[in-house]
């Protein structure tokens, strides 16, 4: 079993996105527990990738390829996990705010969160405040992740937080924000719970938020 787990971890860390499905399937065929594949191989590997990115050992392109590799591996395993959602670390809604169509950073955070064991609902780009609030009411996520790449759309994040407060939802959901023009000072100013400078930081934030 250890050999298969190591092979999957090495494939994710090395970004072998074309091979990962075969490697994961071979592990399943050998009787490796799907939960072990997720927790001990895929999530463990992305933890290494996140740390390497945070230390400057690798950069966004390498992290993105590893995240895609991890997601391809998850796609093979997830159908075999009955009741997997009950073992989720928590539910996260991800969205790019209204007026902003950029999604590369958001997509990377989404994949990293999935690799870390979260259930992620990616609402896409250009989300209005009203649409976001409707989804928060419907899904009742643990965390709401908001992304913006344009400085002109950053005020939309403030509007979302204000509306969460206005509608009595703020105490039920943690809000994290990110994007190139966003920083910690801005996050604190608008009343967000945290700021992720990159995908690895966003995952660590979500993990802290999900600790019951």
C-alpha positions as CSV (number, residue, x, y, z in Angstrom):
1,X,0.0,0.0,0.0
2,X,2.8,2.4,0.9
3,X,4.3,2.1,-2.6
4,X,1.0,3.2,-4.2
5,X,0.5,6.1,-1.8
6,X,4.1,7.3,-2.5
7,X,3.6,7.0,-6.2
8,X,0.4,9.1,-6.1
9,X,2.1,11.7,-3.9
10,X,5.1,11.9,-6.2
11,X,2.9,12.3,-9.2
12,X,1.0,15.2,-7.7
13,X,4.1,17.0,-6.5
14,X,5.7,16.4,-9.9
15,X,2.7,17.6,-11.8
16,X,2.2,14.3,-13.7
17,X,-1.4,15.2,-14.8
18,X,-1.4,12.8,-17.7
19,X,-0.4,9.8,-15.6
20,X,-2.3,10.4,-12.3
21,X,-5.6,8.7,-13.2
22,X,-3.8,5.5,-14.2
23,X,-1.7,5.6,-11.0
24,X,-4.7,6.1,-8.8
25,X,-6.7,3.4,-10.6
26,X,-3.8,1.0,-10.1
27,X,-3.8,1.8,-6.4
28,X,-7.6,1.1,-6.2
29,X,-7.1,-2.1,-8.1
30,X,-4.5,-3.2,-5.6
31,X,-7.1,-2.6,-2.8
32,X,-5.8,0.7,-1.4
33,X,-8.5,2.4,0.6
34,X,-10.0,5.4,-1.3
35,X,-9.9,7.5,1.9
36,X,-6.2,6.8,2.2
37,X,-5.6,7.9,-1.3
38,X,-7.3,11.2,-0.6
39,X,-5.9,11.9,2.8
40,X,-2.5,10.3,2.8
41,X,-1.6,10.8,-0.9
42,X,-3.6,13.7,-2.6
43,X,-4.1,16.0,0.3
44,X,-0.7,15.2,1.7
45,X,1.0,16.0,-1.6
46,X,-0.8,19.3,-2.0
47,X,0.3,20.3,1.5
48,X,3.9,19.8,0.3
49,X,3.1,21.8,-2.9
50,X,1.6,24.6,-0.8
51,X,4.6,24.8,1.5
52,X,7.0,24.8,-1.5
53,X,5.1,27.6,-3.1
54,X,5.0,29.6,0.2
55,X,8.8,29.2,0.5
56,X,9.4,30.3,-3.1
57,X,10.7,26.9,-4.1
58,X,8.0,26.7,-6.9
59,X,5.8,29.2,-8.6
60,X,2.3,29.6,-9.8
61,X,2.7,27.5,-13.0
62,X,4.0,24.5,-11.1
63,X,1.4,24.8,-8.4
64,X,-1.3,25.0,-11.0
65,X,-0.1,21.9,-12.7
66,X,0.0,20.0,-9.4
67,X,-3.5,21.2,-8.5
68,X,-4.8,20.0,-11.9
69,X,-3.1,16.7,-11.2
70,X,-4.6,16.4,-7.8
71,X,-8.1,17.2,-9.2
72,X,-7.7,14.5,-11.9
73,X,-6.9,12.0,-9.1
74,X,-9.8,13.1,-7.0
75,X,-12.1,12.6,-10.0
76,X,-11.2,8.9,-10.0
77,X,-11.7,8.4,-6.3
78,X,-14.7,10.5,-5.4
79,X,-17.4,8.3,-7.0
80,X,-16.3,5.4,-4.8
81,X,-16.8,7.4,-1.5
82,X,-20.3,6.8,-0.2
83,X,-21.2,9.6,2.1
84,X,-18.0,11.5,1.4
85,X,-19.6,14.9,2.0
86,X,-20.1,14.0,5.7
87,X,-16.3,13.7,6.1
88,X,-15.7,17.0,4.4
89,X,-13.7,19.6,6.3
90,X,-16.5,22.1,5.5
91,X,-18.3,23.8,2.6
92,X,-16.8,26.8,0.8
93,X,-18.4,29.1,-1.7
94,X,-16.0,30.7,-4.2
95,X,-16.8,33.6,-6.5
96,X,-15.3,36.5,-8.4
97,X,-17.3,39.6,-7.5
98,X,-19.5,41.6,-9.9
99,X,-17.8,43.4,-12.7
100,X,-14.8,41.2,-12.7
101,X,-14.3,38.3,-15.1
102,X,-10.9,37.0,-13.9
103,X,-10.9,33.5,-12.6
104,X,-7.4,31.9,-12.8
105,X,-6.6,32.7,-9.2
106,X,-10.1,31.7,-8.0
107,X,-9.9,28.4,-9.9
108,X,-6.5,27.6,-8.4
109,X,-7.8,28.3,-4.9
110,X,-10.9,26.1,-5.6
111,X,-8.7,23.1,-6.7
112,X,-6.4,23.5,-3.7
113,X,-9.4,23.6,-1.3
114,X,-10.8,20.5,-2.9
115,X,-7.5,18.8,-2.5
116,X,-7.5,19.8,1.1
117,X,-10.8,18.0,1.7
118,X,-13.3,20.8,1.4
119,X,-16.6,20.7,-0.5
120,X,-16.3,23.7,-2.9
121,X,-19.1,25.4,-4.8
122,X,-17.6,27.6,-7.4
123,X,-20.1,30.2,-8.5
124,X,-17.9,31.6,-11.3
125,X,-17.3,35.2,-12.1
126,X,-19.2,38.5,-12.2
127,X,-21.4,37.6,-9.2
128,X,-23.9,40.2,-8.0
129,X,-24.3,40.9,-4.3
130,X,-27.9,39.6,-4.5
131,X,-26.9,36.4,-6.2
132,X,-24.1,35.8,-3.7
133,X,-26.5,36.4,-0.7
134,X,-29.1,34.1,-2.2
135,X,-26.5,31.3,-2.5
136,X,-25.2,31.8,1.0
137,X,-28.8,31.4,2.3
138,X,-29.4,28.3,0.1
139,X,-26.1,26.5,0.7
140,X,-25.2,27.7,4.2
141,X,-21.4,27.5,3.7
142,X,-18.8,27.6,6.4
143,X,-16.7,29.9,4.3
144,X,-17.3,32.5,1.6
145,X,-14.3,33.2,-0.6
146,X,-14.4,36.4,-2.7
147,X,-11.9,37.2,-5.5
148,X,-11.2,40.4,-7.4
149,X,-8.4,41.3,-9.8
150,X,-9.6,44.8,-10.7
151,X,-9.3,47.7,-8.2
152,X,-12.6,49.0,-9.5
153,X,-14.4,45.9,-8.3
154,X,-12.9,45.7,-4.8
155,X,-15.8,47.8,-3.4
156,X,-18.1,44.9,-4.3
157,X,-16.5,42.8,-1.6
158,X,-17.4,45.5,1.0
159,X,-21.0,45.5,-0.2
160,X,-21.2,41.7,0.2
161,X,-19.9,41.9,3.8
162,X,-22.3,44.7,4.6
163,X,-25.2,42.8,3.2
164,X,-24.3,39.7,5.1
165,X,-24.5,41.8,8.3
166,X,-27.7,43.5,7.2
167,X,-29.5,40.2,6.6
168,X,-28.2,38.6,9.8
169,X,-26.0,36.1,8.1
170,X,-22.6,37.4,9.0
171,X,-22.2,35.4,12.2
172,X,-22.9,32.1,10.3
173,X,-20.2,32.4,7.6
174,X,-16.5,33.3,7.6
175,X,-15.4,35.6,4.7
176,X,-12.0,35.4,3.1
177,X,-10.9,37.7,0.3
178,X,-8.1,37.6,-2.2
179,X,-6.8,38.8,-5.6
180,X,-3.8,40.9,-6.8
181,X,-4.9,44.3,-5.6
182,X,-6.3,43.0,-2.2
183,X,-4.3,43.1,0.9
184,X,-4.7,42.5,4.7
185,X,-5.4,46.1,5.4
186,X,-8.3,46.2,2.9
187,X,-9.6,42.9,4.3
188,X,-9.7,44.3,7.8
189,X,-11.2,47.5,6.6
190,X,-14.2,45.8,5.0
191,X,-14.8,43.4,7.9
192,X,-13.6,40.2,6.2
193,X,-12.3,37.4,8.5
194,X,-9.1,36.9,6.6
195,X,-6.9,37.6,3.5
196,X,-5.1,35.0,1.4
197,X,-2.1,36.3,-0.6
198,X,-2.1,33.1,-2.6
199,X,-3.9,29.8,-2.9
200,X,-1.8,28.1,-0.2
201,X,-2.6,30.9,2.3
202,X,-6.3,30.6,1.4
203,X,-6.3,26.9,2.2
204,X,-4.7,27.5,5.6
205,X,-7.3,30.2,6.3
206,X,-10.1,27.8,5.4
207,X,-8.6,25.2,7.6
208,X,-8.4,27.6,10.6
209,X,-12.0,28.7,10.0
210,X,-13.2,25.1,9.9
211,X,-11.8,24.1,13.2
212,X,-14.9,23.5,15.4
